[in-house]
Amino acid sequence: METMDWGRRIRAFRKLKGYTQQGFSHEIGLSVSVLGEIERGTREPDEELLTRVCSVLGVSKEDMMNV
């Protein structure tokens, strides 16, 4: 999947769940700037990060891929 697609999907679920970038980055143990890069599509999340993101948001990777 393209980097930009992951970023848009993460941002969409983050907003849907009511997280700010700052609050969400704290929950997943990432800096706000790195989360911003991922959401803008300039950085690709690794598998470990995707697992943490899905866990905090309460969605599966399959759900994330179907947005």
PQR file with spaces between the fields and no chain letter, atoms N, CA, C, O and H, PARSE charges and radii, in Angstrom:
ATOM       1  N    MET     1       0.849   -1.175    0.000 -0.4000 1.5000
ATOM       2  CA   MET     1       0.000    0.000    0.000 -0.0000 2.0000
ATOM       3  C    MET     1       0.891    1.233    0.000  0.5500 1.7000
ATOM       4  O    MET     1       1.969    1.223    0.595 -0.5500 1.4000
ATOM       5  N    GLU     2       0.450    2.282   -0.658 -0.4000 1.5000
ATOM       6  CA   GLU     2       1.226    3.501   -0.732 -0.0000 2.0000
ATOM       7  C    GLU     2       1.322    4.188    0.620  0.5500 1.7000
ATOM       8  O    GLU     2       0.423    4.086    1.455 -0.5500 1.4000
ATOM       9  H    GLU     2      -0.425    2.290   -1.141  0.4000 1.0000
ATOM      10  N    THR     3       2.426    4.887    0.814 -0.4000 1.5000
ATOM      11  CA   THR     3       2.654    5.614    2.060 -0.0000 2.0000
ATOM      12  C    THR     3       1.531    6.603    2.325  0.5500 1.7000
ATOM      13  O    THR     3       1.018    6.675    3.441 -0.5500 1.4000
ATOM      14  H    THR     3       3.156    4.970    0.136  0.4000 1.0000
ATOM      15  N    MET     4       1.147    7.360    1.316 -0.4000 1.5000
ATOM      16  CA   MET     4       0.128    8.386    1.479 -0.0000 2.0000
ATOM      17  C    MET     4      -1.192    7.766    1.914  0.5500 1.7000
ATOM      18  O    MET     4      -1.909    8.348    2.728 -0.5500 1.4000
ATOM      19  H    MET     4       1.563    7.301    0.408  0.4000 1.0000
ATOM      20  N    ASP     5      -1.515    6.612    1.392 -0.4000 1.5000
ATOM      21  CA   ASP     5      -2.758    5.946    1.773 -0.0000 2.0000
ATOM      22  C    ASP     5      -2.783    5.613    3.263  0.5500 1.7000
ATOM      23  O    ASP     5      -3.797    5.827    3.926 -0.5500 1.4000
ATOM      24  H    ASP     5      -0.933    6.140    0.730  0.4000 1.0000
ATOM      25  N    TRP     6      -1.682    5.094    3.792 -0.4000 1.5000
ATOM      26  CA   TRP     6      -1.635    4.785    5.222 -0.0000 2.0000
ATOM      27  C    TRP     6      -1.838    6.052    6.038  0.5500 1.7000
ATOM      28  O    TRP     6      -2.596    6.055    7.008 -0.5500 1.4000
ATOM      29  H    TRP     6      -0.857    4.921    3.253  0.4000 1.0000
ATOM      30  N    GLY     7      -1.172    7.115    5.652 -0.4000 1.5000
ATOM      31  CA   GLY     7      -1.287    8.371    6.378 -0.0000 2.0000
ATOM      32  C    GLY     7      -2.703    8.906    6.404  0.5500 1.7000
ATOM      33  O    GLY     7      -3.186    9.347    7.447 -0.5500 1.4000
ATOM      34  H    GLY     7      -0.556    7.113    4.864  0.4000 1.0000
ATOM      35  N    ARG     8      -3.367    8.869    5.268 -0.4000 1.5000
ATOM      36  CA   ARG     8      -4.759    9.348    5.208 -0.0000 2.0000
ATOM      37  C    ARG     8      -5.672    8.474    6.054  0.5500 1.7000
ATOM      38  O    ARG     8      -6.577    8.972    6.723 -0.5500 1.4000
ATOM      39  H    ARG     8      -2.974    8.511    4.421  0.4000 1.0000
ATOM      40  N    ARG     9      -5.435    7.199    6.021 -0.4000 1.5000
ATOM      41  CA   ARG     9      -6.264    6.269    6.793 -0.0000 2.0000
ATOM      42  C    ARG     9      -6.053    6.465    8.297  0.5500 1.7000
ATOM      43  O    ARG     9      -7.010    6.480    9.071 -0.5500 1.4000
ATOM      44  H    ARG     9      -4.699    6.794    5.477  0.4000 1.0000
ATOM      45  N    ILE    10      -4.798    6.614    8.697 -0.4000 1.5000
ATOM      46  CA   ILE    10      -4.506    6.849   10.111 -0.0000 2.0000
ATOM      47  C    ILE    10      -5.153    8.146   10.570  0.5500 1.7000
ATOM      48  O    ILE    10      -5.780    8.190   11.628 -0.5500 1.4000
ATOM      49  H    ILE    10      -4.020    6.602    8.069  0.4000 1.0000
ATOM      50  N    ARG    11      -5.004    9.202    9.779 -0.4000 1.5000
ATOM      51  CA   ARG    11      -5.605   10.494   10.138 -0.0000 2.0000
ATOM      52  C    ARG    11      -7.125   10.381   10.236  0.5500 1.7000
ATOM      53  O    ARG    11      -7.722   10.922   11.167 -0.5500 1.4000
ATOM      54  H    ARG    11      -4.494    9.166    8.920  0.4000 1.0000
ATOM      55  N    ALA    12      -7.751    9.694    9.299 -0.4000 1.5000
ATOM      56  CA   ALA    12      -9.209    9.552    9.305 -0.0000 2.0000
ATOM      57  C    ALA    12      -9.687    8.828   10.561  0.5500 1.7000
ATOM      58  O    ALA    12     -10.630    9.278   11.212 -0.5500 1.4000
ATOM      59  H    ALA    12      -7.266    9.255    8.542  0.4000 1.0000
ATOM      60  N    PHE    13      -9.049    7.717   10.906 -0.4000 1.5000
ATOM      61  CA   PHE    13      -9.445    6.980   12.105 -0.0000 2.0000
ATOM      62  C    PHE    13      -9.121    7.764   13.373  0.5500 1.7000
ATOM      63  O    PHE    13      -9.888    7.731   14.335 -0.5500 1.4000
ATOM      64  H    PHE    13      -8.283    7.351   10.378  0.4000 1.0000
ATOM      65  N    ARG    14      -8.003    8.462   13.380 -0.4000 1.5000
ATOM      66  CA   ARG    14      -7.625    9.267   14.542 -0.0000 2.0000
ATOM      67  C    ARG    14      -8.691   10.317   14.814  0.5500 1.7000
ATOM      68  O    ARG    14      -9.124   10.493   15.953 -0.5500 1.4000
ATOM      69  H    ARG    14      -7.380    8.489   12.599  0.4000 1.0000
ATOM      70  N    LYS    15      -9.110   11.010   13.771 -0.4000 1.5000
ATOM      71  CA   LYS    15     -10.137   12.049   13.934 -0.0000 2.0000
ATOM      72  C    LYS    15     -11.482   11.443   14.301  0.5500 1.7000
ATOM      73  O    LYS    15     -12.214   11.993   15.125 -0.5500 1.4000
ATOM      74  H    LYS    15      -8.759   10.867   12.846  0.4000 1.0000
ATOM      75  N    LEU    16     -11.804   10.321   13.693 -0.4000 1.5000
ATOM      76  CA   LEU    16     -13.060    9.639   13.995 -0.0000 2.0000
ATOM      77  C    LEU    16     -13.140    9.263   15.473  0.5500 1.7000
ATOM      78  O    LEU    16     -14.208    9.333   16.081 -0.5500 1.4000
ATOM      79  H    LEU    16     -11.210    9.875   13.024  0.4000 1.0000
ATOM      80  N    LYS    17     -12.014    8.868   16.039 -0.4000 1.5000
ATOM      81  CA   LYS    17     -11.962    8.467   17.449 -0.0000 2.0000
ATOM      82  C    LYS    17     -11.774    9.667   18.383  0.5500 1.7000
ATOM      83  O    LYS    17     -11.745    9.497   19.602 -0.5500 1.4000
ATOM      84  H    LYS    17     -11.146    8.811   15.545  0.4000 1.0000
ATOM      85  N    GLY    18     -11.646   10.870   17.829 -0.4000 1.5000
ATOM      86  CA   GLY    18     -11.575   12.080   18.645 -0.0000 2.0000
ATOM      87  C    GLY    18     -10.198   12.444   19.179  0.5500 1.7000
ATOM      88  O    GLY    18     -10.089   13.235   20.116 -0.5500 1.4000
ATOM      89  H    GLY    18     -11.670   11.008   16.839  0.4000 1.0000
ATOM      90  N    TYR    19      -9.158   11.885   18.604 -0.4000 1.5000
ATOM      91  CA   TYR    19      -7.800   12.201   19.043 -0.0000 2.0000
ATOM      92  C    TYR    19      -7.252   13.406   18.304  0.5500 1.7000
ATOM      93  O    TYR    19      -7.471   13.562   17.103 -0.5500 1.4000
ATOM      94  H    TYR    19      -9.246   11.243   17.843  0.4000 1.0000
ATOM      95  N    THR    20      -6.534   14.264   19.033 -0.4000 1.5000
ATOM      96  CA   THR    20      -5.718   15.291   18.392 -0.0000 2.0000
ATOM      97  C    THR    20      -4.411   14.624   17.983  0.5500 1.7000
ATOM      98  O    THR    20      -4.105   13.522   18.438 -0.5500 1.4000
ATOM      99  H    THR    20      -6.356   14.137   20.009  0.4000 1.0000
ATOM     100  N    GLN    21      -3.652   15.277   17.140 -0.4000 1.5000
ATOM     101  CA   GLN    21      -2.346   14.715   16.773 -0.0000 2.0000
ATOM     102  C    GLN    21      -1.472   14.570   18.015  0.5500 1.7000
ATOM     103  O    GLN    21      -0.776   13.567   18.173 -0.5500 1.4000
ATOM     104  H    GLN    21      -3.900   16.173   16.771  0.4000 1.0000
ATOM     105  N    GLN    22      -1.507   15.562   18.888 -0.4000 1.5000
ATOM     106  CA   GLN    22      -0.677   15.525   20.083 -0.0000 2.0000
ATOM     107  C    GLN    22      -1.090   14.381   21.013  0.5500 1.7000
ATOM     108  O    GLN    22      -0.239   13.630   21.489 -0.5500 1.4000
ATOM     109  H    GLN    22      -2.073   16.377   18.759  0.4000 1.0000
ATOM     110  N    GLY    23      -2.378   14.250   21.267 -0.4000 1.5000
ATOM     111  CA   GLY    23      -2.860   13.188   22.143 -0.0000 2.0000
ATOM     112  C    GLY    23      -2.594   11.803   21.576  0.5500 1.7000
ATOM     113  O    GLY    23      -2.199   10.889   22.300 -0.5500 1.4000
ATOM     114  H    GLY    23      -3.069   14.860   20.879  0.4000 1.0000
ATOM     115  N    PHE    24      -2.814   11.656   20.278 -0.4000 1.5000
ATOM     116  CA   PHE    24      -2.611   10.357   19.642 -0.0000 2.0000
ATOM     117  C    PHE    24      -1.137    9.991   19.594  0.5500 1.7000
ATOM     118  O    PHE    24      -0.772    8.844   19.853 -0.5500 1.4000
ATOM     119  H    PHE    24      -3.135   12.398   19.690  0.4000 1.0000
ATOM     120  N    SER    25      -0.289   10.957   19.263 -0.4000 1.5000
ATOM     121  CA   SER    25       1.145   10.665   19.207 -0.0000 2.0000
ATOM     122  C    SER    25       1.649   10.229   20.581  0.5500 1.7000
ATOM     123  O    SER    25       2.514    9.359   20.676 -0.5500 1.4000
ATOM     124  H    SER    25      -0.586   11.889   19.052  0.4000 1.0000
ATOM     125  N    HIS    26       1.120   10.820   21.633 -0.4000 1.5000
ATOM     126  CA   HIS    26       1.497   10.414   22.989 -0.0000 2.0000
ATOM     127  C    HIS    26       1.062    8.967   23.260  0.5500 1.7000
ATOM     128  O    HIS    26       1.824    8.184   23.826 -0.5500 1.4000
ATOM     129  H    HIS    26       0.417   11.527   21.556  0.4000 1.0000
ATOM     130  N    GLU    27      -0.147    8.621   22.859 -0.4000 1.5000
ATOM     131  CA   GLU    27      -0.679    7.262   23.080 -0.0000 2.0000
ATOM     132  C    GLU    27       0.131    6.187   22.363  0.5500 1.7000
ATOM     133  O    GLU    27       0.290    5.081   22.880 -0.5500 1.4000
ATOM     134  H    GLU    27      -0.766    9.257   22.399  0.4000 1.0000
ATOM     135  N    ILE    28       0.638    6.502   21.187 -0.4000 1.5000
ATOM     136  CA   ILE    28       1.385    5.496   20.416 -0.0000 2.0000
ATOM     137  C    ILE    28       2.896    5.616   20.599  0.5500 1.7000
ATOM     138  O    ILE    28       3.656    4.852   20.004 -0.5500 1.4000
ATOM     139  H    ILE    28       0.508    7.400   20.767  0.4000 1.0000
ATOM     140  N    GLY    29       3.334    6.574   21.420 -0.4000 1.5000
ATOM     141  CA   GLY    29       4.758    6.709   21.713 -0.0000 2.0000
ATOM     142  C    GLY    29       5.580    7.247   20.566  0.5500 1.7000
ATOM     143  O    GLY    29       6.674    6.757   20.284 -0.5500 1.4000
ATOM     144  H    GLY    29       2.717    7.194   21.904  0.4000 1.0000
ATOM     145  N    LEU    30       5.041    8.266   19.900 -0.4000 1.5000
ATOM     146  CA   LEU    30       5.681    8.839   18.724 -0.0000 2.0000
ATOM     147  C    LEU    30       5.669   10.352   18.869  0.5500 1.7000
ATOM     148  O    LEU    30       4.788   10.897   19.533 -0.5500 1.4000
ATOM     149  H    LEU    30       4.153    8.664   20.129  0.4000 1.0000
ATOM     150  N    SER    31       6.616   11.032   18.271 -0.4000 1.5000
ATOM     151  CA   SER    31       6.589   12.494   18.331 -0.0000 2.0000
ATOM     152  C    SER    31       5.502   13.014   17.391  0.5500 1.7000
ATOM     153  O    SER    31       5.139   12.362   16.413 -0.5500 1.4000
ATOM     154  H    SER    31       7.332   10.590   17.732  0.4000 1.0000
ATOM     155  N    VAL    32       5.002   14.187   17.708 -0.4000 1.5000
ATOM     156  CA   VAL    32       3.972   14.819   16.877 -0.0000 2.0000
ATOM     157  C    VAL    32       4.499   15.056   15.473  0.5500 1.7000
ATOM     158  O    VAL    32       3.769   14.892   14.495 -0.5500 1.4000
ATOM     159  H    VAL    32       5.297   14.717   18.503  0.4000 1.0000
ATOM     160  N    SER    33       5.763   15.441   15.369 -0.4000 1.5000
ATOM     161  CA   SER    33       6.321   15.725   14.039 -0.0000 2.0000
ATOM     162  C    SER    33       6.392   14.465   13.176  0.5500 1.7000
ATOM     163  O    SER    33       6.120   14.523   11.977 -0.5500 1.4000
ATOM     164  H    SER    33       6.356   15.574   16.163  0.4000 1.0000
ATOM     165  N    VAL    34       6.752   13.339   13.767 -0.4000 1.5000
ATOM     166  CA   VAL    34       6.814   12.093   12.996 -0.0000 2.0000
ATOM     167  C    VAL    34       5.405   11.657   12.601  0.5500 1.7000
ATOM     168  O    VAL    34       5.189   11.220   11.471 -0.5500 1.4000
ATOM     169  H    VAL    34       6.974   13.292   14.741  0.4000 1.0000
ATOM     170  N    LEU    35       4.441   11.773   13.523 -0.4000 1.5000
ATOM     171  CA   LEU    35       3.059   11.441   13.176 -0.0000 2.0000
ATOM     172  C    LEU    35       2.577   12.326   12.031  0.5500 1.7000
ATOM     173  O    LEU    35       1.909   11.843   11.116 -0.5500 1.4000
ATOM     174  H    LEU    35       4.616   12.128   14.441  0.4000 1.0000
ATOM     175  N    GLY    36       2.906   13.600   12.071 -0.4000 1.5000
ATOM     176  CA   GLY    36       2.532   14.510   10.986 -0.0000 2.0000
ATOM     177  C    GLY    36       3.128   14.086    9.658  0.5500 1.7000
ATOM     178  O    GLY    36       2.458   14.145    8.627 -0.5500 1.4000
ATOM     179  H    GLY    36       3.448   13.992   12.814  0.4000 1.0000
ATOM     180  N    GLU    37       4.380   13.661    9.674 -0.4000 1.5000
ATOM     181  CA   GLU    37       5.027   13.187    8.445 -0.0000 2.0000
ATOM     182  C    GLU    37       4.311   11.956    7.896  0.5500 1.7000
ATOM     183  O    GLU    37       4.120   11.830    6.687 -0.5500 1.4000
ATOM     184  H    GLU    37       4.924   13.613   10.511  0.4000 1.0000
ATOM     185  N    ILE    38       3.923   11.061    8.779 -0.4000 1.5000
ATOM     186  CA   ILE    38       3.206    9.859    8.343 -0.0000 2.0000
ATOM     187  C    ILE    38       1.863   10.244    7.757  0.5500 1.7000
ATOM     188  O    ILE    38       1.489    9.752    6.692 -0.5500 1.4000
ATOM     189  H    ILE    38       4.079   11.164    9.761  0.4000 1.0000
ATOM     190  N    GLU    39       1.130   11.117    8.437 -0.4000 1.5000
ATOM     191  CA   GLU    39      -0.190   11.515    7.942 -0.0000 2.0000
ATOM     192  C    GLU    39      -0.109   12.281    6.625  0.5500 1.7000
ATOM     193  O    GLU    39      -1.029   12.207    5.811 -0.5500 1.4000
ATOM     194  H    GLU    39       1.434   11.516    9.302  0.4000 1.0000
ATOM     195  N    ARG    40       0.968   13.005    6.410 -0.4000 1.5000
ATOM     196  CA   ARG    40       1.150   13.730    5.139 -0.0000 2.0000
ATOM     197  C    ARG    40       1.686   12.828    4.034  0.5500 1.7000
ATOM     198  O    ARG    40       1.683   13.206    2.862 -0.5500 1.4000
ATOM     199  H    ARG    40       1.716   13.065    7.072  0.4000 1.0000
ATOM     200  N    GLY    41       2.148   11.632    4.409 -0.4000 1.5000
ATOM     201  CA   GLY    41       2.645   10.692    3.406 -0.0000 2.0000
ATOM     202  C    GLY    41       4.101   10.847    3.069  0.5500 1.7000
ATOM     203  O    GLY    41       4.558   10.309    2.060 -0.5500 1.4000
ATOM     204  H    GLY    41       2.151   11.325    5.361  0.4000 1.0000
ATOM     205  N    THR    42       4.859   11.576    3.892 -0.4000 1.5000
ATOM     206  CA   THR    42       6.288   11.726    3.615 -0.0000 2.0000
ATOM     207  C    THR    42       7.129   10.707    4.367  0.5500 1.7000
ATOM     208  O    THR    42       8.337   10.614    4.154 -0.5500 1.4000
ATOM     209  H    THR    42       4.489   12.013    4.711  0.4000 1.0000
ATOM     210  N    ARG    43       6.492    9.945    5.246 -0.4000 1.5000
ATOM     211  CA   ARG    43       7.173    8.869    5.982 -0.0000 2.0000
ATOM     212  C    ARG    43       6.236    7.676    6.043  0.5500 1.7000
ATOM     213  O    ARG    43       5.026    7.820    6.214 -0.5500 1.4000
ATOM     214  H    ARG    43       5.510   10.021    5.419  0.4000 1.0000
ATOM     215  N    GLU    44       6.819    6.501    5.899 -0.4000 1.5000
ATOM     216  CA   GLU    44       6.017    5.276    5.909 -0.0000 2.0000
ATOM     217  C    GLU    44       6.068    4.616    7.287  0.5500 1.7000
ATOM     218  O    GLU    44       7.152    4.440    7.843 -0.5500 1.4000
ATOM     219  H    GLU    44       7.802    6.384    5.759  0.4000 1.0000
ATOM     220  N    PRO    45       4.915    4.250    7.846 -0.5600 1.5000
ATOM     221  CA   PRO    45       4.921    3.562    9.135  0.2800 2.0000
ATOM     222  C    PRO    45       5.389    2.118    8.967  0.5500 1.7000
ATOM     223  O    PRO    45       5.068    1.465    7.974 -0.5500 1.4000
ATOM     224  N    ASP    46       6.152    1.626    9.946 -0.4000 1.5000
ATOM     225  CA   ASP    46       6.562    0.227    9.888 -0.0000 2.0000
ATOM     226  C    ASP    46       5.473   -0.651   10.509  0.5500 1.7000
ATOM     227  O    ASP    46       4.494   -0.144   11.057 -0.5500 1.4000
ATOM     228  H    ASP    46       6.413    2.156   10.753  0.4000 1.0000
ATOM     229  N    GLU    47       5.650   -1.952   10.418 -0.4000 1.5000
ATOM     230  CA   GLU    47       4.632   -2.901   10.895 -0.0000 2.0000
ATOM     231  C    GLU    47       4.360   -2.748   12.391  0.5500 1.7000
ATOM     232  O    GLU    47       3.212   -2.823   12.828 -0.5500 1.4000
ATOM     233  H    GLU    47       6.445   -2.364    9.972  0.4000 1.0000
ATOM     234  N    GLU    48       5.409   -2.534   13.165 -0.4000 1.5000
ATOM     235  CA   GLU    48       5.250   -2.373   14.615 -0.0000 2.0000
ATOM     236  C    GLU    48       4.389   -1.148   14.931  0.5500 1.7000
ATOM     237  O    GLU    48       3.505   -1.202   15.786 -0.5500 1.4000
ATOM     238  H    GLU    48       6.341   -2.473   12.809  0.4000 1.0000
ATOM     239  N    LEU    49       4.655   -0.061   14.241 -0.4000 1.5000
ATOM     240  CA   LEU    49       3.871    1.157   14.466 -0.0000 2.0000
ATOM     241  C    LEU    49       2.425    0.950   14.034  0.5500 1.7000
ATOM     242  O    LEU    49       1.508    1.379   14.734 -0.5500 1.4000
ATOM     243  H    LEU    49       5.374   -0.017   13.547  0.4000 1.0000
ATOM     244  N    LEU    50       2.207    0.306   12.905 -0.4000 1.5000
ATOM     245  CA   LEU    50       0.840    0.038   12.452 -0.0000 2.0000
ATOM     246  C    LEU    50       0.079   -0.800   13.473  0.5500 1.7000
ATOM     247  O    LEU    50      -1.112   -0.585   13.699 -0.5500 1.4000
ATOM     248  H    LEU    50       2.952   -0.043   12.336  0.4000 1.0000
ATOM     249  N    THR    51       0.770   -1.753   14.087 -0.4000 1.5000
ATOM     250  CA   THR    51       0.142   -2.579   15.115 -0.0000 2.0000
ATOM     251  C    THR    51      -0.267   -1.723   16.309  0.5500 1.7000
ATOM     252  O    THR    51      -1.374   -1.875   16.825 -0.5500 1.4000
ATOM     253  H    THR    51       1.738   -1.928   13.903  0.4000 1.0000
ATOM     254  N    ARG    52       0.619   -0.819   16.758 -0.4000 1.5000
ATOM     255  CA   ARG    52       0.288    0.073   17.879 -0.0000 2.0000
ATOM     256  C    ARG    52      -0.859    1.006   17.527  0.5500 1.7000
ATOM     257  O    ARG    52      -1.761    1.215   18.337 -0.5500 1.4000
ATOM     258  H    ARG    52       1.518   -0.696   16.339  0.4000 1.0000
ATOM     259  N    VAL    53      -0.830    1.566   16.325 -0.4000 1.5000
ATOM     260  CA   VAL    53      -1.888    2.474   15.872 -0.0000 2.0000
ATOM     261  C    VAL    53      -3.233    1.763   15.906  0.5500 1.7000
ATOM     262  O    VAL    53      -4.205    2.291   16.446 -0.5500 1.4000
ATOM     263  H    VAL    53      -0.096    1.396   15.667  0.4000 1.0000
ATOM     264  N    CYS    54      -3.290    0.575   15.335 -0.4000 1.5000
ATOM     265  CA   CYS    54      -4.540   -0.181   15.284 -0.0000 2.0000
ATOM     266  C    CYS    54      -5.020   -0.547   16.683  0.5500 1.7000
ATOM     267  O    CYS    54      -6.219   -0.510   16.963 -0.5500 1.4000
ATOM     268  H    CYS    54      -2.501    0.146   14.897  0.4000 1.0000
ATOM     269  N    SER    55      -4.091   -0.897   17.554 -0.4000 1.5000
ATOM     270  CA   SER    55      -4.446   -1.253   18.921 -0.0000 2.0000
ATOM     271  C    SER    55      -5.067   -0.067   19.661  0.5500 1.7000
ATOM     272  O    SER    55      -6.109   -0.211   20.300 -0.5500 1.4000
ATOM     273  H    SER    55      -3.117   -0.927   17.327  0.4000 1.0000
ATOM     274  N    VAL    56      -4.438    1.092   19.578 -0.4000 1.5000
ATOM     275  CA   VAL    56      -4.940    2.284   20.266 -0.0000 2.0000
ATOM     276  C    VAL    56      -6.283    2.718   19.683  0.5500 1.7000
ATOM     277  O    VAL    56      -7.179    3.133   20.418 -0.5500 1.4000
ATOM     278  H    VAL    56      -3.591    1.210   19.059  0.4000 1.0000
ATOM     279  N    LEU    57      -6.419    2.621   18.366 -0.4000 1.5000
ATOM     280  CA   LEU    57      -7.670    3.050   17.722 -0.0000 2.0000
ATOM     281  C    LEU    57      -8.770    1.997   17.820  0.5500 1.7000
ATOM     282  O    LEU    57      -9.937    2.292   17.562 -0.5500 1.4000
ATOM     283  H    LEU    57      -5.691    2.284   17.769  0.4000 1.0000
ATOM     284  N    GLY    58      -8.406    0.773   18.190 -0.4000 1.5000
ATOM     285  CA   GLY    58      -9.396   -0.288   18.311 -0.0000 2.0000
ATOM     286  C    GLY    58      -9.927   -0.771   16.979  0.5500 1.7000
ATOM     287  O    GLY    58     -11.103   -1.113   16.854 -0.5500 1.4000
ATOM     288  H    GLY    58      -7.459    0.532   18.400  0.4000 1.0000
ATOM     289  N    VAL    59      -9.043   -0.797   15.970 -0.4000 1.5000
ATOM     290  CA   VAL    59      -9.423   -1.288   14.644 -0.0000 2.0000
ATOM     291  C    VAL    59      -8.389   -2.312   14.184  0.5500 1.7000
ATOM     292  O    VAL    59      -7.263   -2.336   14.680 -0.5500 1.4000
ATOM     293  H    VAL    59      -8.088   -0.520   16.072  0.4000 1.0000
ATOM     294  N    SER    60      -8.774   -3.141   13.251 -0.4000 1.5000
ATOM     295  CA   SER    60      -7.827   -4.099   12.676 -0.0000 2.0000
ATOM     296  C    SER    60      -7.124   -3.462   11.479  0.5500 1.7000
ATOM     297  O    SER    60      -7.568   -2.445   10.946 -0.5500 1.4000
ATOM     298  H    SER    60      -9.689   -3.122   12.848  0.4000 1.0000
ATOM     299  N    LYS    61      -6.027   -4.078   11.074 -0.4000 1.5000
ATOM     300  CA   LYS    61      -5.336   -3.583    9.881 -0.0000 2.0000
ATOM     301  C    LYS    61      -6.239   -3.712    8.658  0.5500 1.7000
ATOM     302  O    LYS    61      -6.184   -2.886    7.747 -0.5500 1.4000
ATOM     303  H    LYS    61      -5.666   -4.904   11.508  0.4000 1.0000
ATOM     304  N    GLU    62      -7.067   -4.750    8.644 -0.4000 1.5000
ATOM     305  CA   GLU    62      -7.988   -4.940    7.527 -0.0000 2.0000
ATOM     306  C    GLU    62      -9.006   -3.784    7.478  0.5500 1.7000
ATOM     307  O    GLU    62      -9.319   -3.267    6.406 -0.5500 1.4000
ATOM     308  H    GLU    62      -7.111   -5.421    9.383  0.4000 1.0000
ATOM     309  N    ASP    63      -9.511   -3.393    8.648 -0.4000 1.5000
ATOM     310  CA   ASP    63     -10.425   -2.244    8.698 -0.0000 2.0000
ATOM     311  C    ASP    63      -9.724   -0.988    8.195  0.5500 1.7000
ATOM     312  O    ASP    63     -10.303   -0.207    7.439 -0.5500 1.4000
ATOM     313  H    ASP    63      -9.257   -3.813    9.519  0.4000 1.0000
ATOM     314  N    MET    64      -8.498   -0.801    8.610 -0.4000 1.5000
ATOM     315  CA   MET    64      -7.728    0.373    8.203 -0.0000 2.0000
ATOM     316  C    MET    64      -7.517    0.383    6.692  0.5500 1.7000
ATOM     317  O    MET    64      -7.518    1.448    6.074 -0.5500 1.4000
ATOM     318  H    MET    64      -8.029   -1.435    9.224  0.4000 1.0000
ATOM     319  N    MET    65      -7.339   -0.781    6.098 -0.4000 1.5000
ATOM     320  CA   MET    65      -7.105   -0.861    4.668 -0.0000 2.0000
ATOM     321  C    MET    65      -8.372   -0.629    3.848  0.5500 1.7000
ATOM     322  O    MET    65      -8.286   -0.323    2.659 -0.5500 1.4000
ATOM     323  H    MET    65      -7.339   -1.646    6.600  0.4000 1.0000
ATOM     324  N    ASN    66      -9.531   -0.767    4.456 -0.4000 1.5000
ATOM     325  CA   ASN    66     -10.791   -0.650    3.726 -0.0000 2.0000
ATOM     326  C    ASN    66     -11.445    0.720    3.794  0.5500 1.7000
ATOM     327  O    ASN    66     -12.592    0.884    3.379 -0.5500 1.4000
ATOM     328  H    ASN    66      -9.601   -1.016    5.423  0.4000 1.0000
ATOM     329  N    VAL    67     -10.728    1.697    4.312 -0.4000 1.5000
ATOM     330  CA   VAL    67     -11.310    3.048    4.403 -0.0000 2.0000
ATOM     331  C    VAL    67     -11.339    3.677    3.040  0.5500 1.7000
ATOM     332  O    VAL    67     -11.791    4.812    2.894 -0.5500 1.4000
ATOM     333  H    VAL    67      -9.796    1.564    4.649  0.4000 1.0000
